[in-house]
Amino acid sequence: MAVLPFQPTPFFANKNRAFWNLQFAGWGGAFLLRAMSALANSQSFDLLAVILVTTITGFSITLVLSVIYRQLINQRPLVMWTSAFLVLIGAVILHASIDAWVQGIYYAGTRETTFAQRFIGLSYIPLTLLGGWSALYFAINYFLTLEEQADRLERLEAQATSAQLAMLRYQLNPHFLFNTLNSISTLVLLKQTEPANAMLTRLSSFLRHTLVTQPGSQVTLAQEVETLQLYLEIERMRFEDRLRTEFAIDDAAMDATLPSMLLQPLIENAIKYAVSPQEEGAKITLTARVVGERLRISVEDTGPGLEGPEQGDLLALGAQSTNITSSTGVGLPNIRNRLAQAYGEDHRFETRSDPGGGFAVLIEIPFESASQDAPEESPEPPRQIETQKTPGNAGAGNTTPETAAPAPLARGRIIGSNA
């Protein structure tokens, strides 16, 4: 028989119910304690009636105190504590007076004591009970207030982090659209309608794909690579054979999760600084593998590196560390900020440029699999990822990829090369 999961409800989830539970439990315990003490001292059973009356008196007085304290707890500290002290003294006097009166009736004719003597002798009991009750009342309410403030602060921090991630994520679309729409505008001015239409089709497919993913959400590396393929189909229309790519991803890394659209700015940065300024273009290599409990991703290009005329501008801005360099655009800073928001200090982000040319970005984040609880699937054999091309307008010297969407990615190690 299946066992339903048990999730205990917090005691103070319903404050009204918790108050009454504590009231009955506290005053019931006080009655039992005094009753057991009386019986242990061989007192008459009639004394239990007196103890019951004084217990009910204390129970009733604390109900009035709870109403008064609820009004005072939001006042300034000096007003609150002064008023609470005076109210408590009044409650103790009232409780001791009732106790002294009841005791006088019970012991009438057997003990020659005055009301004042009984009042002084019995005042320590209501002082202890009502003082402890008042201290517990304020302590519990302050505890609940701190818990509510902590929960509210946690929610606000989560909302702020989500908003920051969404803002960083939304930075990418205008950044990418600016370059793509400029290319489409150029094709239209040159009356190259077919390449312009093909690029618009690719752009709509890419934007439709990115709109499905919520900003700040996590996607698998396979889904991220699929997004990159859509983006590269657009860029290959601009750079044709000058843009060469190679993907080498271990099958263990395919199900790793990472922030959506994390790698697209790296590819865009490589195209801008490696492929665009060189007549022969450049090769961009994306590798990903699992190292222990970490996912390590690197994006490398064969461009001019920091010695190039455009990448050299990165040095003028100053580096945050020996291996981390700022960027003139929103690409690298965007990724750095998104990693900081998503993983705090538990991530690695480095850039490297060799003296002979080339630029590399290394990202290392905690490895989290999207299918840890799913049954293992037999991996398919690796396959080549290629992009077919058709001749474009001869006047523009462009070749146009087919407008069909790229084939879905295969499971297992991907070694995709576009030469």
N, C-alpha and C positions, 0 to 999 in steps of 0.2 A: 504494500500500500504506500502510495506516495505521501511524503511528509511535507505539509505546507511550511514555507519559510516563516520563521518567527522574528518579528522586528519589534523590540520593546518600544513602547511610547514614552517619551520623556515625561518625568513626574510633573514638571511645570508647563507641559504643553497646554493644559487647561488651567489657568491660574485660579479661577473660581473654585473648581473642584479640588485643586491642591490645597487651597486655603481651608476649606471645610474638612478635608481629610486630616490636615495638621491640627485643626481645632479639636476635633473629636479624639484624635489619637493623643494629643498633648494633655488635655484636661481629663480624659479617661485614665491616662497613666498617672496623673497627679492624684486622682481619686483612689485608684488602686493602691498607690504607694502609702497614702495616709491611712487608708482602711487597714492594710496589712500591718502597719506600724501600731495602730490602735489595738488590733486583735492580738498582736504579739506581746503587748503590754497588759493583756487581760482586761481590756476595757469592755464596757457593756456594748451589746449590739445596738442599743439605742443611739450610741455616739455616731454610728454610720449615717444616721439621718442628718445629724448636724454637719458631718463632713460632706454629705451630698448637697446640702443647701449652700454651704460655702463654695463648693466646686461650681454649682450652677451660677452662683453670684459672680465668681471669677470669669466663667465662660461668657456671661452676659456683658460684663464690663469690658472685656476684650473686644467684643463685637462693636461696642461704641468707640473704643480706642482705635480700631481699624479704620472706622469712618473718619475720625479726626486726623489720624496719622496720614491717611491718603490725601487729605487736603494740605497737610503741612509739608509733605515730602518734596514738593516742587517749589517750596519757598526758599529764600536765601538761607544759608547755613545758620547764621546767627538767630534769625527769627525762628527757624525750624527747631533747632536744638533747645532754645529757651522755652518755646511754647510746648514742645514735647515733654520737657522736664516738668513744667508746671502742671500739665495735664496728667502726667504719670503720678505726681505727688497727690493730686486731687483724687485720682482713681484709687491709690493706696489708702488714703484716708477713708474714702467711701467703703471700700472692701473691708478694712479693719473695723469700721464702725458697725457694719452689718454683722461681722463675725462676733464682735463683742456683745451685740444685742442678742444674737442667737445663743451664744454661750451663757448669757445671763438668764435666759428663759430655761435652758437645759439644766443649769446647776442651781436654779432658784431653791433656796432653803437648805442647800447642802454646803455651799461655799459663800463665805461672807467677803465678797470682793466688790469694789466699785466699778462703774463703767470705765473710768479712766485707767484703772489697773488692768482690766481686761483688754482695753484698747492698746495700751502700751505692750502688754505681753503677747498679743496676737498680731501686732503690726508687721513683725518680721516675715510672717508667712505670705501675705499679699505683696509685700515689698519684693520678696524673692521671686514669686510667681509672675507678678505683673512686670517687674523689671526684666526678668529673663525673657518673657513673652515679647516685650517691646524691643529688646535688643535683637531677638531673632527676627522680628517683623522687619526692622530696618535692614538687617544683614541680608535677608532673602531678597528684599526689593532692590537693594543696591546691586546684589549679585545678578539678578535678572536684568537690571538696567545695563550693567556692563556687558552681559551676554548679548543683549539686543544691539548695543552699540558696536560690539565686535562683529556680529553678523552683518550689520549694516555697512561697516567699514570694509568687510571682506567682499560683500556684494558690489560696493562702489569700486573697489580695486579691480575686481573681475570685470566690471563694466568698462572701467578706464582702460584696462589691458585689451579688452575686446575692441573698444573704439580705436585704440592706438594701432592694433593689428589691422583693423579695417581701413584706417586712414593710410597706413603704409601699403596695404594691398591695392587700394584704389589709386595710389600714385602711379602704378605701373601702366594702367590702361591709357591715360593721356600721353604718357611718355612713349609708349609703343605706337599709339594711333598717330601721333604727330609725324613720325618717320614714314609710316605706311601711307598715310594720306598724301604726304608730299610726293611719294613715288607715283601714286595713282594720278595725282594732279599733273605730274610731268608726262605720264603716258597719254593722258587726255589731250594735253596741249600739243603733243606730237601726233595726235589723231590715231594712236594705236589702241583702238577700242577693244580688240580681242584680249591683249594682255591686261588692259585695265579692268575688263570684266572678269577675267580669270582671277586677278588679284583681289577684287572685291568679293568674289565668291569664297576665296580662301580666307579673307578677313572675316566674313560673316560666319564661316564655320568655326574659326578660332574664337571669336567673341561669344558665339552660342555655347561653345564648350566651356569657356571660362565663367559664363554667367550661371552655369549649373552649380558650380562650387561656391559655397558661401565664403565671404572674406574671413580670414582667420581660422578656417577649418583645416583639418588634416586630410591629406590624400596619400595614397600609396605611391611609391616611386614609379611603378608601372604607369599609373595614371598621369603622373607628372611628365614622364617621358612621352606619353601620347600627346600631351599638350605641346611639348617641345616640337614634336613632329609636325603638328599643325602650324606652329609658328615658323619652322624652318621652310615649309613649303611656300610660304609667302616670301621669305627672304631669298630663296633660290630663284624666284622670278626676277629679283633685282640683280643678283650677283652671278647667276648661272654657275658655270664651272669654277668660278673663283671661290665659291663657298663649298668646302669639303668637310664632312663630319664623320665621326666614328664614335659609336657608343659601345662601351664594354662594361656590362653590369652583371655581377654575380647573381645567380638565381636566389641565393639567400637574402639578397637585398631587394628583391622585387616587391616583397610585401611590406617593406619598411615604410613607416609613415613619416611625413614631414609637412611643414606648412605649404599650402597650395601656392603655386606660382613662385616658388623660391628659386628655381634654377633658370627660369626664362630671362631674368635680368643679366645673369652671367653670360648666357649665350648671346644676348643682345650686346653686351659690353664687348665680347670678343669680336663680334661682327663689326662693331663700330671702330674698334681700335686696331684690329688685326686684318680683317678681310677688306674693309673699305679703303684704307690708305695705300694698299699694295696692289700693283697692277696684276700680279700673279695670284692675288688672293691669299688665303691661308687655310690651314686645317684646324678644326676644333674637335677636341677629344673630350668626351665625358666618360668618366669611370666611377664606379660605385661598388663598394664591397663592405662586408661586415667584418669588423676587427674586434673580437671579444664581444663586449656589450655595447659597442659603438658602431655607428654607420658613418663611413668615410666616403665623401664625394669630392671629386676634383674635376675642374674644367680647365683645360689647357689649350693654348693656341700657338701657332707658329708665326705670329706676327712680329713686329719690330720690338715688342716689349716696352720697357720704360725708356729705352733709348729713342723710340720713335717720336716724331714731332708732336703727336697728340697725347700719347701716353706719358710723355715727359711732363705734361702739365700736372700730372698727379703728384710729382715730387714737389712742385711749387707750393702745394697746399699743406705740406707737412704730413708726416706719418704719425699715427697713434702709437705705433710701436715699431720694432725693427722689421716685423714681417707684415704689418697691417698698414695699408695705405688708403688714403681717402680718394674719392673720385670726384670728378668735376660734375657728374650728373647725379641722378637719383638711384642708379643701379646698385653699386656696392654699398653706399650708406644705407639704402633701403634694406638690403639683406642683413647687414650688421644689426640694424635696429630691430628687425623682425626676429632674428635669432635671440637677441637679448630679451625681447618681450616674451618669447615662447619658452626659452630654456634658462633664462637668467645667466649665471656664470657657468652653467654646465654645457658649454659648447666651445667649439674652436673655429676660428675664422682667420685664415691667413692668405696673403697674396705673395707671389714670388715671381721675379723676372730674372732670367739668365742674362749674362753679359752679351752672349751671342744672339739674343733675340728670344722671343717667346714670353708668354705671360700665363701664370697659373693661379687658380684660386682653390683653396682647400677648405672644405667644411666638414666638421666632425660633430655629430649630435648623438644623443642616446638612441640606441636601437630599440624600436618598438614595432612589433609585427602586428599587422592588421588581421591576421588569420591564426593567432596563437591557439585558439580553441577549435579552429576548423580542421577537418580531416586533411591529411596530407595528400597532395595530388602528385601523380607521376609527372615529372617535368618533360615537356616536349623538347625535341632536339633543337639546338640553336639554329637560327636562320639569318640570312642576310637581309638587312633593311635597305632597300634601294628606292630611288625616286626616278620615275620615268620622265623623260623630257620630250617635248615636241618643238619643232622649230618655231621661233617667234617671228616678229617683223624684222626683216633684214635691215631696214633703215635704222632701227634702234640697236641692232646687235644683241638682242635679248633672246633667250630661249624660255619657253613657257611650260611649266609643269602642267600635267593633266589636272583638270579640276576635280577629279574624283578624290574622295577622302582617303588618307593613308590607311593601309591595312592595319588591323589590330595587332598589338604587340604579342609576341609569343612568350610563354612562361620560360623560365630558365635563363641561362646566360645569353645576353644579347651582344652580338658583335656586329654592329651596323656600321657600314662604311659607305660614304658617298664620295667618290674620288672624281 
